[in-house]
C-alpha cells in the first residue's frame, strides 16, 4: 500500500558518440560496434522495498521482413539508490 503513493520519475539520456566499426556479414546481416554515453537518474525508482533495479538499453528498428526488431545494446544492475544517478561512457555490450 505504501508504494501506491510513490510516483517515480526516472530520466535518462543516450548519446551515440561514434561508430567504431560496421561490417557486412556473409549471411547478409550487418554488425555494428558503437561508443555510447549513457546518463540516468533512477533514484526515484527506489522505495523502502526496492533491493535493486535492472536497467537495459534497447534499439528498435524496422526491416522489409519485420516491422519491429529489438536488440539489447547494454544492461546493468543498480544495487542501491546511492548510485542510481550515473553517467557512463561505454561501447555496446552486445553485438547487433
Buried (B, 14 or more C-beta within 10 A) or exposed (E): EEEEEEEEEEEEEEEEEEEEEEEEEEEEEEEBBBBBEBBBBBBBBBEEEBEEBEBEBEBEEEEEEEEEEEBEBBEBEBEEBEEBEBEEEBEBEEEB
